[in-house]
Amino acid sequence: MNRQNVIDEMKVLPSIDVAHEVRRRIDFIKAMLNKTNTQRLVLGISGGVDSCVCGKLAQLAIDELNMQRGDDAATCYEFIAVRLPYGTQQDELDAQLALDFIEPSQRLTVDIKLGADSHPSRNLQGLRSSRTTARKRSASRLRQGQCKSQNTHDHAI
């Protein structure tokens, strides 16, 4: 199969303007946040290329929205990068390097080993507890009016 056949079959462009594609994706994320009246993005970060790229695009969109809103606006956008390791993972260094590159508004790490290995009733109890804690943290952040420009948070559960 020659190059043109692949282009035709896959319906792709013969060349890619990387800067244009990055801009297009950032604008799409911003448009979706505005359209849905959402101020927060959450994405799981594995340490792989896909989650690293998606996370960076998400944070770039969040940064632009916060810059556009100005200092006196009530709306604060944030990107929460979530890690769900199962105990100690061999690729943890890759995940931490990805997070350092992304520079998310917040980092949240939840070790799922105990939940994954325990009885289902304990899992449900843990989820209820986590939800209550997350609500309290979220309400506290809203009261304090914290944004990435003011403070970056790292959380581990």
LUMDREN-557934 format. One record per residue: residue number from 1; residue in three letters; x, y, z of N, C-alpha, C in turn. Coordinates in steps of 0.1 Angstrom, whole numbers, padded with zeros to 4 digits. Layout:
<rs>
seq:NUM; type:ala; neast:X; nnorth:Y; nup:Z; caeast:X; canorth:Y; caup:Z; ceast:X; cnorth:Y; cup:Z
...
</rs>
This chain:
<rs>
seq:1; type:met; neast:0009; nnorth:-0012; nup:0000; caeast:0000; canorth:0000; caup:0000; ceast:0009; cnorth:0012; cup:0000
seq:2; type:asn; neast:0006; nnorth:0022; nup:-0009; caeast:0015; canorth:0034; caup:-0010; ceast:0009; cnorth:0045; cup:0000
seq:3; type:arg; neast:0017; nnorth:0055; nup:0001; caeast:0014; canorth:0066; caup:0010; ceast:0001; cnorth:0072; cup:0008
seq:4; type:gln; neast:-0003; nnorth:0075; nup:-0005; caeast:-0015; canorth:0081; caup:-0008; ceast:-0027; cnorth:0072; cup:-0005
seq:5; type:asn; neast:-0025; nnorth:0059; nup:-0007; caeast:-0036; canorth:0050; caup:-0003; ceast:-0039; cnorth:0050; cup:0012
seq:6; type:val; neast:-0028; nnorth:0051; nup:0020; caeast:-0030; canorth:0052; caup:0034; ceast:-0037; cnorth:0065; cup:0038
seq:7; type:ile; neast:-0033; nnorth:0076; nup:0032; caeast:-0039; canorth:0089; caup:0035; ceast:-0054; cnorth:0088; cup:0032
seq:8; type:asp; neast:-0057; nnorth:0083; nup:0020; caeast:-0071; canorth:0082; caup:0016; ceast:-0079; cnorth:0073; cup:0025
seq:9; type:glu; neast:-0073; nnorth:0061; nup:0028; caeast:-0080; canorth:0051; caup:0036; ceast:-0083; cnorth:0056; cup:0050
seq:10; type:met; neast:-0073; nnorth:0062; nup:0056; caeast:-0074; canorth:0066; caup:0070; ceast:-0080; cnorth:0080; cup:0071
seq:11; type:lys; neast:-0082; nnorth:0087; nup:0060; caeast:-0088; canorth:0101; caup:0060; ceast:-0079; cnorth:0110; cup:0069
seq:12; type:val; neast:-0066; nnorth:0110; nup:0067; caeast:-0057; canorth:0119; caup:0074; ceast:-0051; cnorth:0129; cup:0065
seq:13; type:leu; neast:-0045; nnorth:0139; nup:0071; caeast:-0038; canorth:0149; caup:0063; ceast:-0024; cnorth:0144; cup:0059
seq:14; type:pro; neast:-0019; nnorth:0148; nup:0047; caeast:-0006; canorth:0144; caup:0043; ceast:0005; cnorth:0149; cup:0051
seq:15; type:ser; neast:0003; nnorth:0160; nup:0058; caeast:0013; canorth:0165; caup:0067; ceast:0006; cnorth:0172; cup:0079
seq:16; type:ile; neast:0013; nnorth:0173; nup:0090; caeast:0007; canorth:0179; caup:0102; ceast:0014; cnorth:0191; cup:0106
seq:17; type:asp; neast:0007; nnorth:0202; nup:0109; caeast:0012; canorth:0214; caup:0114; ceast:0010; cnorth:0213; cup:0130
seq:18; type:val; neast:0021; nnorth:0209; nup:0137; caeast:0020; canorth:0206; caup:0151; ceast:0014; cnorth:0218; cup:0159
seq:19; type:ala; neast:0020; nnorth:0230; nup:0157; caeast:0015; canorth:0242; caup:0164; ceast:0000; cnorth:0244; cup:0162
seq:20; type:his; neast:-0005; nnorth:0242; nup:0149; caeast:-0019; canorth:0244; caup:0146; ceast:-0027; cnorth:0234; cup:0154
seq:21; type:glu; neast:-0023; nnorth:0221; nup:0154; caeast:-0030; canorth:0210; caup:0160; ceast:-0031; cnorth:0212; cup:0176
seq:22; type:val; neast:-0020; nnorth:0217; nup:0181; caeast:-0020; canorth:0220; caup:0196; ceast:-0030; cnorth:0231; cup:0199
seq:23; type:arg; neast:-0029; nnorth:0242; nup:0191; caeast:-0038; canorth:0253; caup:0193; ceast:-0053; cnorth:0248; cup:0192
seq:24; type:arg; neast:-0055; nnorth:0240; nup:0182; caeast:-0069; canorth:0235; caup:0179; ceast:-0074; cnorth:0227; cup:0191
seq:25; type:arg; neast:-0066; nnorth:0219; nup:0197; caeast:-0070; canorth:0211; caup:0208; ceast:-0072; cnorth:0219; cup:0221
seq:26; type:ile; neast:-0063; nnorth:0229; nup:0223; caeast:-0065; canorth:0238; caup:0235; ceast:-0078; cnorth:0246; cup:0234
seq:27; type:asp; neast:-0080; nnorth:0251; nup:0222; caeast:-0093; canorth:0259; caup:0219; ceast:-0105; cnorth:0250; cup:0221
seq:28; type:phe; neast:-0104; nnorth:0237; nup:0217; caeast:-0115; canorth:0228; caup:0219; ceast:-0118; cnorth:0226; cup:0234
seq:29; type:ile; neast:-0108; nnorth:0223; nup:0242; caeast:-0109; canorth:0221; caup:0256; ceast:-0116; cnorth:0234; cup:0262
seq:30; type:lys; neast:-0111; nnorth:0245; nup:0259; caeast:-0116; canorth:0258; caup:0265; ceast:-0131; cnorth:0260; cup:0261
seq:31; type:ala; neast:-0134; nnorth:0257; nup:0248; caeast:-0148; canorth:0258; caup:0243; ceast:-0157; cnorth:0249; cup:0251
seq:32; type:met; neast:-0153; nnorth:0236; nup:0253; caeast:-0161; canorth:0227; caup:0260; ceast:-0163; cnorth:0231; cup:0275
seq:33; type:leu; neast:-0153; nnorth:0236; nup:0281; caeast:-0154; canorth:0241; caup:0295; ceast:-0164; cnorth:0252; cup:0296
seq:34; type:asn; neast:-0163; nnorth:0262; nup:0286; caeast:-0172; canorth:0273; caup:0286; ceast:-0186; cnorth:0269; cup:0283
seq:35; type:lys; neast:-0188; nnorth:0260; nup:0273; caeast:-0201; canorth:0255; caup:0269; ceast:-0208; cnorth:0248; cup:0280
seq:36; type:thr; neast:-0201; nnorth:0240; nup:0288; caeast:-0207; canorth:0232; caup:0298; ceast:-0206; cnorth:0239; cup:0312
seq:37; type:asn; neast:-0201; nnorth:0252; nup:0312; caeast:-0200; canorth:0259; caup:0324; ceast:-0193; cnorth:0251; cup:0335
seq:38; type:thr; neast:-0182; nnorth:0246; nup:0331; caeast:-0173; canorth:0237; caup:0340; ceast:-0160; cnorth:0244; cup:0343
seq:39; type:gln; neast:-0156; nnorth:0244; nup:0355; caeast:-0143; canorth:0251; caup:0359; ceast:-0132; cnorth:0241; cup:0362
seq:40; type:arg; neast:-0135; nnorth:0228; nup:0362; caeast:-0125; canorth:0218; caup:0366; ceast:-0124; cnorth:0207; cup:0356
seq:41; type:leu; neast:-0112; nnorth:0203; nup:0354; caeast:-0109; canorth:0191; caup:0346; ceast:-0101; cnorth:0181; cup:0354
seq:42; type:val; neast:-0105; nnorth:0168; nup:0353; caeast:-0098; canorth:0157; caup:0360; ceast:-0093; cnorth:0147; cup:0350
seq:43; type:leu; neast:-0081; nnorth:0143; nup:0351; caeast:-0075; canorth:0133; caup:0342; ceast:-0066; cnorth:0124; cup:0349
seq:44; type:gly; neast:-0067; nnorth:0111; nup:0347; caeast:-0058; canorth:0101; caup:0353; ceast:-0044; cnorth:0102; cup:0345
seq:45; type:ile; neast:-0033; nnorth:0102; nup:0352; caeast:-0020; canorth:0103; caup:0346; ceast:-0013; cnorth:0090; cup:0349
seq:46; type:ser; neast:-0010; nnorth:0083; nup:0339; caeast:-0003; canorth:0070; caup:0340; ceast:0012; cnorth:0071; cup:0340
seq:47; type:gly; neast:0017; nnorth:0081; nup:0333; caeast:0031; canorth:0083; caup:0331; ceast:0035; cnorth:0080; cup:0316
seq:48; type:gly; neast:0025; nnorth:0075; nup:0309; caeast:0027; canorth:0072; caup:0295; ceast:0025; cnorth:0085; cup:0286
seq:49; type:val; neast:0028; nnorth:0083; nup:0273; caeast:0028; canorth:0095; caup:0264; ceast:0014; cnorth:0101; cup:0263
seq:50; type:asp; neast:0004; nnorth:0092; nup:0261; caeast:-0009; canorth:0097; caup:0259; ceast:-0014; cnorth:0106; cup:0270
seq:51; type:ser; neast:-0013; nnorth:0101; nup:0283; caeast:-0019; canorth:0109; caup:0294; ceast:-0010; cnorth:0121; cup:0296
seq:52; type:cys; neast:0003; nnorth:0120; nup:0294; caeast:0012; canorth:0132; caup:0295; ceast:0008; cnorth:0143; cup:0285
seq:53; type:val; neast:0006; nnorth:0139; nup:0273; caeast:0002; canorth:0149; caup:0263; ceast:-0012; cnorth:0155; cup:0266
seq:54; type:cys; neast:-0022; nnorth:0147; nup:0269; caeast:-0035; canorth:0151; caup:0272; ceast:-0035; cnorth:0160; cup:0285
seq:55; type:gly; neast:-0027; nnorth:0156; nup:0295; caeast:-0026; canorth:0164; caup:0307; ceast:-0020; cnorth:0178; cup:0304
seq:56; type:lys; neast:-0010; nnorth:0179; nup:0296; caeast:-0003; canorth:0191; caup:0293; ceast:-0013; cnorth:0200; cup:0285
seq:57; type:leu; neast:-0020; nnorth:0195; nup:0275; caeast:-0030; canorth:0203; caup:0268; ceast:-0041; cnorth:0208; cup:0277
seq:58; type:ala; neast:-0045; nnorth:0199; nup:0286; caeast:-0055; canorth:0204; caup:0296; ceast:-0050; cnorth:0215; cup:0305
seq:59; type:gln; neast:-0038; nnorth:0214; nup:0310; caeast:-0033; canorth:0225; caup:0318; ceast:-0030; cnorth:0238; cup:0310
seq:60; type:leu; neast:-0026; nnorth:0237; nup:0298; caeast:-0024; canorth:0249; caup:0290; ceast:-0038; cnorth:0256; cup:0288
seq:61; type:ala; neast:-0048; nnorth:0248; nup:0285; caeast:-0062; canorth:0254; caup:0284; ceast:-0066; cnorth:0261; cup:0297
seq:62; type:ile; neast:-0064; nnorth:0254; nup:0308; caeast:-0067; canorth:0260; caup:0321; ceast:-0060; cnorth:0273; cup:0324
seq:63; type:asp; neast:-0047; nnorth:0272; nup:0321; caeast:-0039; canorth:0284; caup:0323; ceast:-0044; cnorth:0296; cup:0315
seq:64; type:glu; neast:-0047; nnorth:0293; nup:0302; caeast:-0052; canorth:0304; caup:0293; ceast:-0066; cnorth:0309; cup:0299
seq:65; type:leu; neast:-0075; nnorth:0301; nup:0303; caeast:-0087; canorth:0305; caup:0308; ceast:-0085; cnorth:0314; cup:0321
seq:66; type:asn; neast:-0076; nnorth:0310; nup:0329; caeast:-0074; canorth:0318; caup:0341; ceast:-0068; cnorth:0331; cup:0338
seq:67; type:met; neast:-0059; nnorth:0332; nup:0328; caeast:-0053; canorth:0344; caup:0324; ceast:-0064; cnorth:0354; cup:0318
seq:68; type:gln; neast:-0073; nnorth:0348; nup:0310; caeast:-0084; canorth:0356; caup:0304; ceast:-0094; cnorth:0361; cup:0314
seq:69; type:arg; neast:-0096; nnorth:0354; nup:0324; caeast:-0106; canorth:0358; caup:0334; ceast:-0102; cnorth:0370; cup:0342
seq:70; type:gly; neast:-0089; nnorth:0372; nup:0344; caeast:-0084; canorth:0383; caup:0351; ceast:-0084; cnorth:0381; cup:0366
seq:71; type:asp; neast:-0077; nnorth:0389; nup:0374; caeast:-0075; canorth:0387; caup:0388; ceast:-0088; cnorth:0389; cup:0396
seq:72; type:asp; neast:-0097; nnorth:0397; nup:0391; caeast:-0109; canorth:0401; caup:0399; ceast:-0121; cnorth:0392; cup:0396
seq:73; type:ala; neast:-0120; nnorth:0382; nup:0387; caeast:-0131; canorth:0374; caup:0384; ceast:-0133; cnorth:0363; cup:0395
seq:74; type:ala; neast:-0145; nnorth:0359; nup:0396; caeast:-0148; canorth:0349; caup:0407; ceast:-0145; cnorth:0335; cup:0402
seq:75; type:thr; neast:-0145; nnorth:0333; nup:0389; caeast:-0143; canorth:0319; caup:0384; ceast:-0128; cnorth:0316; cup:0384
seq:76; type:cys; neast:-0125; nnorth:0304; nup:0390; caeast:-0111; canorth:0299; caup:0389; ceast:-0111; cnorth:0285; cup:0383
seq:77; type:tyr; neast:-0104; nnorth:0284; nup:0372; caeast:-0103; canorth:0271; caup:0365; ceast:-0091; cnorth:0263; cup:0371
seq:78; type:glu; neast:-0093; nnorth:0250; nup:0371; caeast:-0082; canorth:0241; caup:0376; ceast:-0082; cnorth:0228; cup:0369
seq:79; type:phe; neast:-0070; nnorth:0222; nup:0368; caeast:-0068; canorth:0209; caup:0363; ceast:-0063; cnorth:0200; cup:0374
seq:80; type:ile; neast:-0070; nnorth:0189; nup:0377; caeast:-0066; canorth:0179; caup:0387; ceast:-0060; cnorth:0167; cup:0380
seq:81; type:ala; neast:-0047; nnorth:0165; nup:0382; caeast:-0041; canorth:0153; caup:0377; ceast:-0042; cnorth:0142; cup:0388
seq:82; type:val; neast:-0047; nnorth:0131; nup:0384; caeast:-0050; canorth:0120; caup:0394; ceast:-0041; cnorth:0108; cup:0391
seq:83; type:arg; neast:-0035; nnorth:0103; nup:0401; caeast:-0027; canorth:0090; caup:0400; ceast:-0034; cnorth:0080; cup:0408
seq:84; type:leu; neast:-0036; nnorth:0068; nup:0403; caeast:-0042; canorth:0057; caup:0410; ceast:-0033; cnorth:0045; cup:0410
seq:85; type:pro; neast:-0022; nnorth:0046; nup:0417; caeast:-0012; canorth:0034; caup:0417; ceast:-0018; cnorth:0023; cup:0425
seq:86; type:tyr; neast:-0013; nnorth:0011; nup:0422; caeast:-0017; canorth:-0001; caup:0429; ceast:-0004; cnorth:-0004; cup:0438
seq:87; type:gly; neast:-0004; nnorth:0001; nup:0450; caeast:0008; canorth:-0001; caup:0458; ceast:0020; cnorth:0007; cup:0452
seq:88; type:thr; neast:0031; nnorth:0001; nup:0452; caeast:0043; canorth:0007; caup:0446; ceast:0044; cnorth:0002; cup:0432
seq:89; type:gln; neast:0044; nnorth:0011; nup:0422; caeast:0045; canorth:0007; caup:0408; ceast:0059; cnorth:0010; cup:0403
seq:90; type:gln; neast:0063; nnorth:0001; nup:0394; caeast:0076; canorth:0002; caup:0387; ceast:0077; cnorth:0015; cup:0379
seq:91; type:asp; neast:0066; nnorth:0020; nup:0374; caeast:0066; canorth:0032; caup:0365; ceast:0063; cnorth:0045; cup:0372
seq:92; type:glu; neast:0064; nnorth:0045; nup:0385; caeast:0061; canorth:0057; caup:0393; ceast:0070; cnorth:0068; cup:0390
seq:93; type:leu; neast:0083; nnorth:0066; nup:0387; caeast:0092; canorth:0077; caup:0383; ceast:0087; cnorth:0083; cup:0370
seq:94; type:asp; neast:0083; nnorth:0075; nup:0360; caeast:0077; canorth:0081; caup:0348; ceast:0065; cnorth:0089; cup:0350
seq:95; type:ala; neast:0056; nnorth:0085; nup:0359; caeast:0044; canorth:0092; caup:0363; ceast:0048; cnorth:0106; cup:0369
seq:96; type:gln; neast:0058; nnorth:0105; nup:0378; caeast:0062; canorth:0118; caup:0385; ceast:0068; cnorth:0128; cup:0375
seq:97; type:leu; neast:0076; nnorth:0122; nup:0366; caeast:0082; canorth:0131; caup:0355; ceast:0071; cnorth:0137; cup:0347
seq:98; type:ala; neast:0061; nnorth:0129; nup:0343; caeast:0050; canorth:0135; caup:0335; ceast:0043; cnorth:0146; cup:0343
seq:99; type:leu; neast:0040; nnorth:0143; nup:0356; caeast:0034; canorth:0154; caup:0364; ceast:0042; cnorth:0166; cup:0365
seq:100; type:asp; neast:0055; nnorth:0165; nup:0366; caeast:0064; canorth:0176; caup:0367; ceast:0063; cnorth:0184; cup:0354
seq:101; type:phe; neast:0062; nnorth:0177; nup:0342; caeast:0061; canorth:0184; caup:0329; ceast:0048; cnorth:0191; cup:0328
seq:102; type:ile; neast:0037; nnorth:0184; nup:0332; caeast:0024; canorth:0190; caup:0331; ceast:0022; cnorth:0202; cup:0339
seq:103; type:glu; neast:0027; nnorth:0202; nup:0352; caeast:0025; canorth:0212; caup:0361; ceast:0010; cnorth:0215; cup:0364
seq:104; type:pro; neast:0003; nnorth:0204; nup:0368; caeast:-0012; canorth:0206; caup:0370; ceast:-0015; cnorth:0215; cup:0382
seq:105; type:ser; neast:-0027; nnorth:0221; nup:0382; caeast:-0032; canorth:0229; caup:0393; ceast:-0031; cnorth:0221; cup:0406
seq:106; type:gln; neast:-0035; nnorth:0209; nup:0405; caeast:-0035; canorth:0200; caup:0417; ceast:-0031; cnorth:0186; cup:0413
seq:107; type:arg; neast:-0024; nnorth:0179; nup:0422; caeast:-0021; canorth:0165; caup:0420; ceast:-0028; cnorth:0157; cup:0431
seq:108; type:leu; neast:-0035; nnorth:0146; nup:0427; caeast:-0041; canorth:0138; caup:0437; ceast:-0037; cnorth:0123; cup:0435
seq:109; type:thr; neast:-0032; nnorth:0117; nup:0445; caeast:-0028; canorth:0103; caup:0444; ceast:-0036; cnorth:0095; cup:0454
seq:110; type:val; neast:-0042; nnorth:0084; nup:0448; caeast:-0050; canorth:0075; caup:0457; ceast:-0044; cnorth:0061; cup:0454
seq:111; type:asp; neast:-0038; nnorth:0055; nup:0464; caeast:-0033; canorth:0041; caup:0463; ceast:-0045; cnorth:0032; cup:0463
seq:112; type:ile; neast:-0048; nnorth:0025; nup:0452; caeast:-0060; canorth:0017; caup:0451; ceast:-0058; cnorth:0002; cup:0456
seq:113; type:lys; neast:-0046; nnorth:-0001; nup:0461; caeast:-0043; canorth:-0015; caup:0465; ceast:-0052; cnorth:-0020; cup:0476
seq:114; type:leu; neast:-0053; nnorth:-0012; nup:0486; caeast:-0062; canorth:-0017; caup:0497; ceast:-0076; cnorth:-0019; cup:0493
seq:115; type:gly; neast:-0081; nnorth:-0009; nup:0485; caeast:-0095; canorth:-0011; caup:0480; ceast:-0097; cnorth:-0022; cup:0470
seq:116; type:ala; neast:-0087; nnorth:-0024; nup:0462; caeast:-0088; canorth:-0035; caup:0452; ceast:-0087; cnorth:-0048; cup:0458
seq:117; type:asp; neast:-0079; nnorth:-0049; nup:0469; caeast:-0077; canorth:-0062; caup:0475; ceast:-0087; cnorth:-0065; cup:0486
seq:118; type:ser; neast:-0095; nnorth:-0056; nup:0490; caeast:-0103; canorth:-0058; caup:0502; ceast:-0118; cnorth:-0062; cup:0498
seq:119; type:his; neast:-0125; nnorth:-0065; nup:0509; caeast:-0139; canorth:-0069; caup:0507; ceast:-0147; cnorth:-0058; cup:0501
seq:120; type:pro; neast:-0157; nnorth:-0061; nup:0492; caeast:-0165; canorth:-0050; caup:0486; ceast:-0172; cnorth:-0040; cup:0496
seq:121; type:ser; neast:-0176; nnorth:-0045; nup:0508; caeast:-0183; canorth:-0036; caup:0517; ceast:-0173; cnorth:-0025; cup:0522
seq:122; type:arg; neast:-0160; nnorth:-0029; nup:0524; caeast:-0149; canorth:-0019; caup:0528; ceast:-0147; cnorth:-0009; cup:0517
seq:123; type:asn; neast:-0148; nnorth:-0014; nup:0504; caeast:-0146; canorth:-0005; caup:0493; ceast:-0157; cnorth:0006; cup:0493
seq:124; type:leu; neast:-0169; nnorth:0002; nup:0495; caeast:-0180; canorth:0012; caup:0496; ceast:-0178; cnorth:0022; cup:0507
seq:125; type:gln; neast:-0174; nnorth:0017; nup:0518; caeast:-0172; canorth:0026; caup:0530; ceast:-0161; cnorth:0036; cup:0527
seq:126; type:gly; neast:-0150; nnorth:0031; nup:0520; caeast:-0139; canorth:0040; caup:0517; ceast:-0143; cnorth:0050; cup:0506
seq:127; type:leu; neast:-0151; nnorth:0046; nup:0497; caeast:-0156; canorth:0056; caup:0487; ceast:-0165; cnorth:0067; cup:0493
seq:128; type:arg; neast:-0173; nnorth:0063; nup:0502; caeast:-0182; canorth:0073; caup:0509; ceast:-0173; cnorth:0083; cup:0517
seq:129; type:ser; neast:-0163; nnorth:0078; nup:0524; caeast:-0154; canorth:0086; caup:0532; ceast:-0146; cnorth:0095; cup:0522
seq:130; type:ser; neast:-0141; nnorth:0090; nup:0511; caeast:-0133; canorth:0098; caup:0502; ceast:-0142; cnorth:0110; cup:0496
seq:131; type:arg; neast:-0155; nnorth:0106; nup:0493; caeast:-0164; canorth:0116; caup:0487; ceast:-0166; cnorth:0128; cup:0497
seq:132; type:thr; neast:-0168; nnorth:0125; nup:0510; caeast:-0170; canorth:0135; caup:0520; ceast:-0158; cnorth:0143; cup:0521
seq:133; type:thr; neast:-0146; nnorth:0137; nup:0522; caeast:-0133; canorth:0145; caup:0523; ceast:-0131; cnorth:0154; cup:0511
seq:134; type:ala; neast:-0134; nnorth:0148; nup:0499; caeast:-0132; canorth:0156; caup:0487; ceast:-0142; cnorth:0168; cup:0487
seq:135; type:arg; neast:-0154; nnorth:0167; nup:0491; caeast:-0164; canorth:0178; caup:0492; ceast:-0159; cnorth:0188; cup:0502
seq:136; type:lys; neast:-0154; nnorth:0184; nup:0513; caeast:-0149; canorth:0194; caup:0523; ceast:-0137; cnorth:0202; cup:0517
seq:137; type:arg; neast:-0128; nnorth:0195; nup:0511; caeast:-0116; canorth:0201; caup:0505; ceast:-0120; cnorth:0211; cup:0494
seq:138; type:ser; neast:-0130; nnorth:0207; nup:0486; caeast:-0134; canorth:0215; caup:0475; ceast:-0141; cnorth:0228; cup:0480
seq:139; type:ala; neast:-0150; nnorth:0226; nup:0490; caeast:-0156; canorth:0238; caup:0496; ceast:-0146; cnorth:0247; cup:0503
seq:140; type:ser; neast:-0136; nnorth:0242; nup:0509; caeast:-0126; canorth:0250; caup:0515; ceast:-0118; cnorth:0258; cup:0505
seq:141; type:arg; neast:-0115; nnorth:0251; nup:0494; caeast:-0107; canorth:0258; caup:0483; ceast:-0116; cnorth:0270; cup:0477
seq:142; type:leu; neast:-0129; nnorth:0267; nup:0476; caeast:-0138; canorth:0277; caup:0470; ceast:-0138; cnorth:0289; cup:0480
seq:143; type:arg; neast:-0139; nnorth:0287; nup:0493; caeast:-0140; canorth:0298; caup:0502; ceast:-0127; cnorth:0306; cup:0502
seq:144; type:gln; neast:-0116; nnorth:0299; nup:0500; caeast:-0103; canorth:0306; caup:0500; ceast:-0100; cnorth:0312; cup:0487
seq:145; type:gly; neast:-0107; nnorth:0309; nup:0476; caeast:-0105; canorth:0315; caup:0463; ceast:-0091; cnorth:0311; cup:0457
seq:146; type:gln; neast:-0087; nnorth:0299; nup:0460; caeast:-0073; canorth:0295; caup:0455; ceast:-0074; cnorth:0292; cup:0440
seq:147; type:cys; neast:-0064; nnorth:0296; nup:0433; caeast:-0061; canorth:0293; caup:0419; ceast:-0047; cnorth:0288; cup:0418
seq:148; type:lys; neast:-0043; nnorth:0283; nup:0406; caeast:-0030; canorth:0279; caup:0404; ceast:-0020; cnorth:0290; cup:0406
seq:149; type:ser; neast:-0024; nnorth:0302; nup:0402; caeast:-0015; canorth:0313; caup:0403; ceast:-0012; cnorth:0317; cup:0417
seq:150; type:gln; neast:-0021; nnorth:0313; nup:0426; caeast:-0020; canorth:0316; caup:0440; ceast:-0013; cnorth:0305; cup:0448
seq:151; type:asn; neast:-0016; nnorth:0292; nup:0444; caeast:-0012; canorth:0281; caup:0452; ceast:-0014; cnorth:0268; cup:0444
seq:152; type:thr; neast:-0004; nnorth:0259; nup:0445; caeast:-0005; canorth:0246; caup:0439; ceast:-0006; cnorth:0235; cup:0450
seq:153; type:his; neast:-0015; nnorth:0226; nup:0448; caeast:-0017; canorth:0216; caup:0458; ceast:-0013; cnorth:0202; cup:0454
seq:154; type:asp; neast:-0008; nnorth:0195; nup:0463; caeast:-0005; canorth:0180; caup:0461; ceast:-0012; cnorth:0173; cup:0472
seq:155; type:his; neast:-0020; nnorth:0163; nup:0468; caeast:-0027; canorth:0155; caup:0478; ceast:-0024; cnorth:0140; cup:0476
seq:156; type:ala; neast:-0023; nnorth:0133; nup:0487; caeast:-0021; canorth:0119; caup:0487; ceast:-0031; cnorth:0113; cup:0496
seq:157; type:ile; neast:-0038; nnorth:0102; nup:0492; caeast:-0048; canorth:0096; caup:0501; ceast:-0043; cnorth:0081; cup:0502
</rs>
